[in-house]
């Protein structure tokens, strides 16, 4: 039994006329008759009652019609999902992003993108990288932006990773914070204040700060572990909370003077490394290719130069330790 036989029968049962059904199917009436006869032979019974003007469905035909309609509906749904999965829908673009790149890289370019692609509907899904990865695999999004070093997404054989420029990770606080008044700032001074750090901060990064992020230390002063940085910004601006976050996530607040970067002596250099993640076997639509170009341009535009370690105050051993951190640590 072939799908075309079922399609021919269902349409004929619905329109109840051979010539009209043949016209809709764009085949000849004799070809349609042969198709129905072939189906009846395979089923082993009569499906239609025929007369000179119309046809009616037999009891056996009603059984086949009920299941045939379901089969054709499921087949149509499958075709639509495959089309979306392959990225051929030029009218809809489904993008995923983890919280920081959604606010700093993806969100700011949507308006510019729609000026060039005015007929496109954009859906932006913000979630953790694990959820975005599953949505990508199941074809629910076209691509997503997330950290790929720490998450090891770049090791997946199913995806293609397009790296974006690295972004420095910094400590920040309000301008009037007591730490900003110190003539010289050291990391141990941070121990007296509550800290905010990413919830999935890798152990390699935490260890670079010794026990600063450990709740078990005797002088522990409180900690916030966050998935999304945006909800805690006001707490940093209006309190003594000190946050560790990619500079790109707070650049506008620093430029406005709402926050300041804290630069402790011999601060390990850490970089967030975001990438565009898509399926290897998936073809991008023109809209997706256009958005990715906007995204890459945005990432290049807002990147900062990698700082040089030039201070004469850093000893040889301290310099070696810091430079090792640059090579080993990402967030």
C-alpha positions in Angstrom: 0.0 0.0 0.0 1.4 3.4 -1.0 0.7 6.8 0.5 -0.6 8.1 -2.8 -3.3 5.4 -2.8 -4.5 6.5 0.6 -4.4 10.2 -0.5 -6.5 9.4 -3.7 -9.1 7.4 -1.7 -9.5 10.0 1.1 -9.9 12.9 -1.4 -12.4 10.9 -3.4 -14.4 9.9 -0.3 -14.5 13.6 0.7 -15.5 15.1 -2.7 -17.6 12.1 -3.7 -17.0 12.5 -7.5 -14.3 10.9 -9.7 -13.9 13.7 -12.2 -13.7 16.4 -9.5 -11.2 14.4 -7.4 -9.1 13.7 -10.5 -9.0 17.4 -11.3 -7.9 18.3 -7.8 -5.2 15.6 -7.8 -4.1 16.7 -11.3 -4.4 13.2 -12.7 -6.7 11.5 -15.2 -10.0 9.9 -14.2 -8.8 6.4 -15.4 -5.6 6.7 -13.4 -7.7 7.6 -10.3 -9.9 4.6 -10.9 -6.9 2.2 -11.2 -5.5 3.6 -8.0 -8.7 2.9 -6.1 -9.0 -0.6 -7.6 -5.4 -1.3 -6.5 -6.2 -0.2 -3.0 -9.3 -2.3 -2.8 -7.3 -5.3 -4.0 -4.7 -4.7 -1.3 -7.4 -4.2 1.4 -9.4 -7.2 0.2 -12.8 -5.5 -0.1 -14.9 -2.8 -1.7 -14.3 0.7 -0.4 -16.7 2.7 -2.5 -20.2 2.3 -4.0 -20.1 3.8 -7.5 -22.9 5.2 -9.7 -22.9 7.4 -12.7 -23.1 10.7 -10.7 -21.3 10.1 -7.4 -19.7 7.7 -5.0 -20.4 6.7 -1.4 -18.2 5.1 1.1 -18.8 1.5 2.3 -18.6 0.3 5.9 -15.0 -1.0 5.1 -14.3 2.3 3.4 -15.3 4.2 6.6 -12.7 2.3 8.6 -10.0 3.1 6.0 -11.2 6.7 5.7 -10.9 7.3 9.5 -7.3 6.0 9.7 -6.3 7.4 6.3 -7.2 10.9 7.3 -5.1 10.5 10.5 -2.2 9.2 8.4 -2.3 12.1 6.0 -2.5 14.6 8.8 0.5 13.1 10.5 2.4 13.0 7.3 1.7 16.7 6.7 2.9 17.5 10.2 6.1 15.6 9.6 6.7 17.4 6.4 6.2 20.8 8.2 8.6 19.9 11.0 11.2 18.6 8.6 11.0 21.8 6.7 11.4 23.9 9.9 14.2 21.6 11.0 16.1 22.1 7.8 15.8 25.9 8.1 13.7 26.4 5.0 11.0 28.5 6.6 11.9 32.0 5.5 9.2 33.7 7.5 10.2 32.6 11.0 13.5 32.7 12.9 13.8 30.9 16.2 16.9 31.9 18.3 18.1 30.7 21.6 20.5 32.4 24.0 21.7 32.0 27.6 20.9 35.0 29.8 24.1 37.1 29.4 24.5 37.0 25.6 20.7 37.4 25.2 21.0 40.8 26.9 24.4 41.9 25.7 24.6 40.4 22.1 21.3 39.1 20.8 18.8 41.6 22.1 20.5 44.8 20.9 20.6 43.7 17.3 17.0 42.5 16.8 15.8 45.9 15.7 18.6 46.4 13.2 17.9 42.9 11.8 14.2 43.6 11.3 15.0 46.7 9.3 16.6 44.4 6.7 14.3 41.5 7.2 11.0 43.2 7.7 8.9 40.1 6.8 10.5 37.8 9.4 9.0 36.8 12.7 11.7 36.4 15.4 11.2 34.2 18.4 13.9 34.5 21.1 14.1 31.8 23.8 16.3 32.5 26.9 17.3 29.5 28.9 20.3 27.6 30.3 22.6 26.0 27.7 21.4 22.5 28.6 17.8 23.3 27.7 18.8 25.2 24.5 20.9 22.2 23.4 17.9 19.9 23.7 15.7 22.4 21.8 18.3 22.6 19.0 18.5 18.8 18.8 14.7 18.5 18.5 14.5 21.3 15.9 12.7 23.8 18.1 15.3 26.5 17.5 17.5 27.3 14.5 20.6 28.1 16.6 21.6 29.5 20.0 24.3 31.5 21.7 26.0 30.3 24.9 29.3 29.7 26.6 31.0 26.7 24.9 34.3 26.2 26.7 33.1 25.5 30.2 30.0 23.7 28.9 32.1 21.6 26.5 29.5 22.1 23.8 32.3 22.4 21.3 33.1 18.7 21.9 29.7 17.6 20.7 29.7 15.8 17.4 26.2 17.0 16.6 26.9 20.7 16.5 28.9 23.3 14.7 30.4 26.0 16.9 31.2 29.5 15.7 33.4 31.3 18.3 32.8 34.9 19.2 35.5 37.2 20.7 36.3 36.5 24.4 34.9 38.9 27.1 36.8 39.8 30.3 35.2 38.6 33.5 35.4 41.3 36.3 34.4 42.1 39.8 32.0 45.0 40.1 30.2 47.0 42.8 28.6 50.4 43.4 30.9 53.5 43.2 30.5 54.3 46.9 31.4 50.8 48.1 33.9 50.8 50.9 36.4 48.8 48.8 36.6 51.6 46.3 38.1 53.8 49.0 41.1 51.6 49.7 44.4 53.0 48.4 45.4 49.5 47.3 43.0 46.6 46.7 43.7 42.9 47.4 41.5 39.9 47.0 41.4 39.1 50.7 39.6 42.4 51.2 36.6 40.9 49.4 36.1 38.4 52.2 34.3 41.0 54.3 31.4 41.5 51.9 28.7 39.3 50.3 29.6 38.0 46.9 27.5 37.1 43.8 28.9 34.5 41.4 27.5 32.4 38.5 25.7 29.3 39.8 27.7 27.0 37.5 31.1 28.6 38.2 33.7 25.9 37.2 35.8 24.5 40.0 39.0 25.5 38.1 38.0 29.1 38.3 36.8 28.9 42.0 40.1 27.3 43.0 42.0 30.3 41.4 40.5 32.4 44.2 41.5 29.9 46.9 38.6 29.7 49.4 37.0 33.1 48.6 33.8 31.4 47.2 33.6 28.7 49.8 30.8 28.9 52.3 32.7 26.9 54.9 35.3 29.6 55.6 35.2 31.2 59.0 34.7 34.8 57.8 32.0 33.9 55.2 29.9 37.0 54.6 27.1 35.7 52.4 26.8 34.7 48.8 24.3 34.8 45.8 24.6 32.2 43.1 22.8 33.4 40.0 21.7 32.0 36.7 20.7 35.4 35.4 22.6 38.5 36.3 19.9 41.1 35.5 17.7 40.4 38.6 20.5 41.2 41.0 21.8 44.4 39.4 19.7 46.6 41.7 21.1 44.8 44.7 24.6 45.5 43.6 23.9 49.2 42.8 22.1 49.8 46.1 24.1 47.6 48.5 27.5 46.1 49.4 27.2 43.0 47.1 30.2 42.4 44.9 29.6 40.5 41.7 31.8 38.4 39.4 30.4 38.6 35.8 31.5 39.2 32.2 32.2 42.9 31.7 29.9 42.9 28.7 26.9 42.3 31.0 27.5 45.5 33.1 29.2 47.7 30.5 26.3 50.1 30.2 26.0 50.4 34.0 29.7 51.1 34.3 29.5 53.7 31.5 26.6 55.4 33.3 28.5 55.4 36.6 26.0 53.1 38.4 28.7 50.4 38.8 32.5 50.4 38.8 35.0 47.6 38.1 37.1 46.4 41.0 40.7 45.7 40.0 42.4 43.8 42.8 46.2 43.3 42.8 47.1 40.1 40.9 43.5 39.4 39.7 43.4 36.1 37.8 42.4 37.0 34.2 39.2 35.1 33.3 37.3 35.3 30.0 33.8 34.4 29.0 33.8 32.7 25.6 30.4 32.7 23.9 29.7 30.9 20.6 27.0 30.4 18.0 25.8 26.8 18.1 23.9 25.1 15.3 23.4 21.6 14.0 26.0 20.2 11.6 23.5 18.8 9.2 21.1 21.7 9.2 21.0 24.3 6.4 20.4 27.9 7.6 17.7 30.0 5.9 18.7 33.4 4.5 17.2 35.0 7.5 19.3 32.9 9.9 22.4 33.6 7.9 21.6 37.3 8.0 21.0 37.3 11.8 24.3 35.5 12.4 26.2 38.1 10.4 24.6 40.8 12.6 25.5 38.8 15.7 29.1 38.4 14.7 29.4 42.1 13.8 27.9 43.0 17.2 30.3 40.7 19.0 33.3 42.2 17.2 32.1 45.8 17.8 31.7 45.5 21.5 34.8 43.4 22.3 37.5 44.9 24.4 41.3 44.5 23.7 43.0 41.8 25.8 44.8 43.6 28.7 48.5 43.4 28.8 50.3 42.5 32.1 52.7 45.4 32.2 52.7 46.5 35.8 56.2 46.6 37.3 54.7 45.9 40.6 53.8 42.3 39.7 56.6 39.9 40.7 57.8 37.2 38.3 56.1 34.5 40.3 52.8 36.4 40.4 53.0 37.2 36.7 53.5 33.5 35.9 50.6 32.5 38.0 48.3 35.1 36.4 49.4 34.3 32.9 48.7 30.6 33.6 45.2 31.6 34.6 44.6 33.3 31.3 45.4 30.1 29.5 43.4 27.8 31.8 40.3 29.7 32.9 37.1 30.5 31.0 33.6 31.2 32.3 
